[in-house]
Amino acid sequence: MNRLVGVVLVNYQDYAERFLTACRDSLRAQDYPAASFKIYLVDNASSEKSRAYLHGCYPEAKILERGDGNYCAANNLGFAEAIKDGCEYLVALNMDTEMKPDWLHKLVLALEDNTEAAIAQSKILLYPQTEAEKENPKINTLGNRLNFLGFGFTSAYREADREISAYPEISGYASGCCLMIRREVFESVGGWDDSYYMYHDDIELSLKVRLAGYKIVLAPQSVVFHKYEFKRSVRMLYYMERNRYLLAFGFYPLRLLIFLAPAFIIMSLGMLAFALAKGWAPTWFKVWGFFLKPATWINIRQARARIKWISKVPFSIVAKNLESRIDFSEINNPLLKYVGNPLLRLYWKGAKKLI
C-alpha cells in the first residue's frame, strides 16, 4: 500500500508565472500513483493576476491563500491541510524545480527504508543551462552544513554529479528546497516556526528533529533539478542575519552562549562593515532593533522551553556536527578563507569543551 503524500508549494509574487508550469508538468509525470499524493499550492502575498493563474494552471491542486508573505506560516498552512486530508508524509518543495519521474517514489522509499530517519532530502542538482551541463550536471546540495555562528551553506556545491549508494546521513540540516518529513514527527516538534518568517526555517526544523532523536538522510536516487539563483537583497540579509541569532538564542545552552558572545560580536561588526560597504546599514540596525523588543525575548524564552520539552538527546550530540568554517560558495573571500576560518576553528575547538 502506497503512503499518502502531501506536496506543498508556496507561491510568492511572480514565482508561479515563472516556474509553475514546468514544476506542474514534472509532478504530473511522476510514476508514484496519482491517487497517493496531493498537491497544495499556498498563494503567499501574491497578486490577483497570480491567483487567477494558479487556478487556471493547476486545477487539480488545492489552492490556499495567505496575505502576509510569511513563508514559514505558508508552509504550515499547506502542511496542516495535508494532515487534515490524512497525508502520512509531507513534502516542502520549491516551485523553481523540476524532478525526475521517480523522484517522489524514491523519496518515499528513503523513509520507508530508514525507520530511524524523520526527514529525507532529495539529491538536489543545479538545473542545466547548456547541453554540456545536461550531460554532466552539477550538484546544488547533498545536504547543508551549519556553522556554529548560525551561517548555513551547501555541501558539494557545483561538484560533478555522482552515484551515491545507500542513504547517507545528513549531519547538518536538510535543504528546504526539497525535504520530506513524517507527519507524526512534524506535529510532535511543533512544525515550522512562524517567527523565522523566511530563511533558516529549514535549519530550525532540522535541529528540532535531531534533538528529538531522529536522523536526517539523503535520498540520492530522488533527483531534483533546482533553478537556483544566487541573489543578495536587503530583505534576505535582514532575515538571514536576524535568524542566525534566533537559532543560537533558541537552541544553545546558556554557558555556550556566554563563551561564544565575543565571536558573535566580532562577526556582527564584520557584518556591519559589509552592510556599510553595500549601503545596507539600516538593515543591520533593524536586526538589532528586533532584539531590543521585549516581545522578542518572550518568544525566545517560549521557544527554548518548547525545544527543551521535545529534546530526547543532549545538545552536545547535535553540536558535534556544527562546522567551525564558513563557506559561502558564491563568495570567494580570501580574508575569510585564510584568516577568519582558522581563527573560528580555534575558537570552536575551545567552545566544544563547554558543551
C-alpha positions in Angstrom: 0.0 0.0 0.0 1.4 3.4 -1.0 1.8 6.1 1.6 -0.4 9.2 1.1 1.9 12.1 0.5 1.2 15.9 0.6 3.4 18.1 -1.5 3.4 21.8 -0.6 4.5 24.5 -2.9 4.5 28.2 -1.9 3.9 30.9 -4.4 5.3 34.4 -3.9 4.9 37.4 -6.2 5.7 36.2 -9.8 7.0 32.7 -8.9 4.0 30.9 -10.3 4.2 32.7 -13.7 7.9 32.0 -13.9 8.1 28.4 -12.6 4.8 26.7 -12.0 4.1 25.2 -15.5 7.4 23.3 -15.6 7.1 22.2 -12.0 3.5 21.1 -12.5 4.4 19.0 -15.6 7.2 17.4 -13.6 4.8 16.5 -10.8 2.2 15.2 -13.3 4.9 12.9 -14.8 5.6 11.2 -11.5 5.4 7.4 -11.5 4.1 7.4 -8.0 0.3 6.7 -8.1 -1.6 9.9 -8.7 -4.2 8.8 -6.1 -1.5 8.6 -3.5 -0.2 12.2 -3.5 -1.9 15.5 -3.3 -0.6 19.0 -4.3 -1.2 22.0 -2.1 -0.4 25.5 -3.6 -0.2 28.2 -1.0 -0.6 31.7 -2.6 1.5 33.9 -0.3 1.2 37.7 -0.7 0.7 37.5 -4.4 -1.5 39.4 -6.9 -5.0 38.9 -8.2 -3.4 38.0 -11.6 -1.2 35.4 -9.9 -4.1 33.9 -8.0 -6.1 33.5 -11.3 -3.1 32.0 -12.9 -2.7 29.4 -10.2 -6.3 28.2 -10.5 -6.0 28.0 -14.3 -2.6 26.4 -14.4 -3.1 23.7 -11.8 -6.8 22.9 -11.4 -6.2 19.6 -9.6 -4.1 21.3 -6.8 -5.7 22.5 -3.6 -5.1 26.3 -3.5 -4.8 28.0 -0.2 -4.4 31.8 0.3 -2.4 33.9 2.8 -1.6 37.5 2.6 1.4 38.5 4.7 4.3 36.8 2.8 5.4 34.7 5.8 7.0 31.7 4.1 7.1 29.6 7.3 3.4 30.3 8.0 2.6 29.5 4.4 4.3 26.1 4.7 2.5 25.4 8.0 -0.8 26.2 6.3 -0.1 23.8 3.5 1.1 21.1 5.9 -1.9 21.5 8.1 -4.2 21.0 5.2 -2.3 17.9 4.1 -2.5 16.5 7.6 -6.3 17.2 7.7 -6.5 15.2 4.4 -4.7 12.2 6.0 -1.3 12.6 4.4 1.4 10.5 6.2 4.4 12.1 4.6 4.7 15.8 4.0 7.0 17.4 1.4 8.2 21.0 1.2 9.2 21.7 -2.4 10.4 24.9 -4.0 8.4 25.9 -7.1 11.6 26.6 -9.1 12.3 22.9 -9.5 11.8 20.0 -11.9 12.1 16.4 -10.9 12.9 13.0 -12.4 9.8 10.8 -12.9 10.8 8.5 -10.0 11.6 11.5 -7.6 8.6 11.0 -5.3 8.8 7.2 -5.3 12.4 7.3 -4.3 11.9 9.9 -1.7 9.1 7.9 0.0 11.4 4.8 -0.2 14.1 6.7 1.7 11.8 7.0 4.8 10.4 3.5 4.3 13.9 2.0 4.3 15.2 4.2 7.2 12.9 3.8 10.2 15.2 5.9 12.4 15.0 8.9 10.0 12.3 11.5 10.2 13.4 13.7 7.3 14.7 12.7 3.8 16.2 15.2 1.4 16.4 14.6 -2.3 19.7 14.9 -4.2 19.4 18.5 -5.5 21.2 19.3 -8.7 21.6 22.6 -10.4 19.2 22.9 -13.4 21.3 22.5 -16.5 21.6 25.7 -18.6 23.6 24.2 -21.5 23.9 20.9 -23.4 27.2 20.3 -21.6 25.5 20.7 -18.2 22.8 18.3 -19.3 25.4 15.7 -20.0 27.4 16.4 -16.8 25.0 18.1 -14.2 26.4 19.9 -11.2 25.3 19.5 -7.6 23.4 22.1 -5.8 23.4 20.4 -2.4 23.7 16.9 -0.9 22.6 18.2 2.5 23.5 21.5 4.1 26.1 22.4 6.7 25.8 24.7 9.7 28.5 26.9 11.2 28.4 27.5 15.0 27.7 31.2 14.5 24.5 30.3 12.6 25.6 30.5 9.0 24.3 27.8 6.7 25.9 26.7 3.5 25.5 23.9 1.0 27.7 20.8 0.6 29.4 19.7 -2.7 28.2 22.8 -4.4 28.9 22.8 -8.2 30.8 19.5 -7.9 30.1 16.9 -10.6 27.1 14.7 -10.0 28.0 11.2 -8.9 26.4 7.9 -8.0 25.8 7.6 -4.2 24.8 4.2 -2.7 22.5 3.6 0.3 21.2 6.6 2.3 24.0 8.8 3.7 23.1 10.6 6.9 23.0 14.4 6.7 24.9 15.6 9.7 23.9 19.3 9.2 20.4 20.1 8.0 18.1 19.2 5.2 17.6 21.8 2.5 14.2 23.4 2.4 14.3 23.3 -1.4 13.0 19.7 -1.2 12.5 17.7 2.0 10.1 15.1 3.2 9.1 14.6 6.8 6.9 12.1 8.7 3.6 13.7 9.7 3.8 12.5 13.3 7.3 13.9 13.8 6.4 17.2 12.2 3.5 17.5 14.6 5.5 16.4 17.6 8.3 19.0 17.1 5.8 21.9 16.5 6.2 22.3 12.7 7.8 25.3 11.1 8.5 28.2 13.4 6.5 31.2 12.0 8.7 33.7 13.8 11.5 32.9 11.4 9.3 34.2 8.6 11.8 33.1 5.9 15.4 31.8 5.8 16.9 29.4 8.3 13.5 27.8 8.8 14.9 24.5 7.4 17.7 24.7 9.9 15.3 25.3 12.8 13.2 22.3 11.8 16.2 20.0 11.3 17.7 20.9 14.6 14.4 20.1 16.4 14.1 16.8 14.6 17.7 15.8 15.5 17.2 16.8 19.2 14.1 14.7 19.2 16.3 11.7 18.4 15.7 11.2 14.7 18.1 11.1 11.8 18.1 13.0 8.6 19.1 11.2 5.4 19.9 11.9 1.8 17.7 10.1 -0.8 20.3 10.0 -3.6 18.1 8.4 -6.2 15.4 11.0 -5.7 16.6 13.7 -8.0 15.5 17.4 -8.1 16.8 20.0 -10.6 16.9 23.4 -8.9 16.8 26.6 -10.9 19.0 28.2 -8.3 19.6 31.9 -8.4 22.1 33.5 -6.0 20.7 36.8 -5.1 21.5 39.2 -2.3 18.9 41.6 -1.2 18.1 43.8 1.8 15.3 41.6 2.8 17.4 38.4 2.5 20.2 40.0 4.6 17.8 41.0 7.3 16.2 37.6 7.8 19.4 35.6 7.5 21.3 37.8 9.9 18.3 38.0 12.4 17.5 34.3 12.2 21.1 33.1 12.9 20.8 34.8 16.3 17.3 33.3 16.8 18.8 29.9 16.3 21.6 30.5 18.8 19.3 32.1 21.4 16.7 29.3 20.9 18.9 26.3 20.9 22.3 26.9 22.6 23.0 26.2 26.3 23.5 29.4 28.3 27.2 28.8 29.1 27.9 28.2 25.4 26.2 31.4 24.5 28.3 33.3 27.0 31.5 31.8 25.7 30.5 32.5 22.1 29.5 36.1 22.8 32.8 37.6 21.7 32.8 35.7 18.4 29.2 36.7 17.7 30.1 40.4 18.5 33.1 40.4 16.2 31.2 38.7 13.4 28.4 41.2 13.9 30.8 44.1 13.5 32.1 42.4 10.3 28.6 42.2 9.0 28.1 45.9 9.8 31.2 46.7 7.8 29.8 44.7 4.9 26.4 46.4 5.3 28.1 49.8 5.3 30.0 49.0 2.1 26.8 47.8 0.4 24.7 50.7 1.6 22.6 48.3 3.8 23.5 49.8 7.3 19.8 50.5 8.1 19.2 46.8 7.8 21.9 45.9 10.3 20.4 48.3 12.8 16.9 46.9 12.1 18.2 43.5 13.1 19.3 44.8 16.5 16.1 46.8 16.9 14.3 43.5 16.7 16.3 42.1 19.6 15.6 45.3 21.7 11.9 44.4 21.8 10.7 42.7 25.0 8.3 40.6 22.9 11.3 39.1 21.1 12.7 37.7 24.3 9.4 36.4 25.5 9.2 34.4 22.2 12.8 33.2 22.6 12.1 32.0 26.2 9.0 30.2 24.9 11.0 28.6 22.1 13.7 27.4 24.5 11.0 25.8 26.7 9.5 24.0 23.7 12.8 22.8 22.5 13.7 21.5 26.0 10.4 19.7 26.1 10.9 17.9 22.7 14.6 17.1 23.2 15.4 13.4 23.7 19.1 13.7 23.2 21.6 16.3 24.6 22.6 19.3 22.5 26.2 18.0 22.6 25.1 15.3 20.1 23.9 17.9 17.6 26.8 20.3 18.3 29.4 17.7 17.3 28.2 18.2 13.7 28.4 22.0 13.7 31.1 23.5 11.5 33.9 25.8 12.5 34.4 27.1 9.0 32.1 29.4 6.9 31.9 28.5 3.2 29.9 30.9 1.1 30.1 29.1 -2.2 29.3 32.2 -4.3 31.6 34.5 -2.5 35.4 33.9 -2.7 36.8 36.0 0.2 40.5 35.5 0.9 40.2 37.2 4.3 37.6 34.7 5.4 39.4 31.8 4.0 42.9 32.5 5.3 42.3 34.5 8.5 38.6 34.1 9.6 38.2 30.4 9.2 41.5 29.4 11.0 40.5 31.7 13.9 37.0 30.3 14.0 38.4 26.7 14.1 40.5 27.5 17.2 37.6 29.3 18.9 35.1 26.4 18.2 37.7 23.9 19.5 37.6 25.6 22.9 33.8 26.1 22.8 33.1 22.4 22.3 34.7 21.7 25.7 31.8 23.6 27.4 29.0 21.5 25.7 
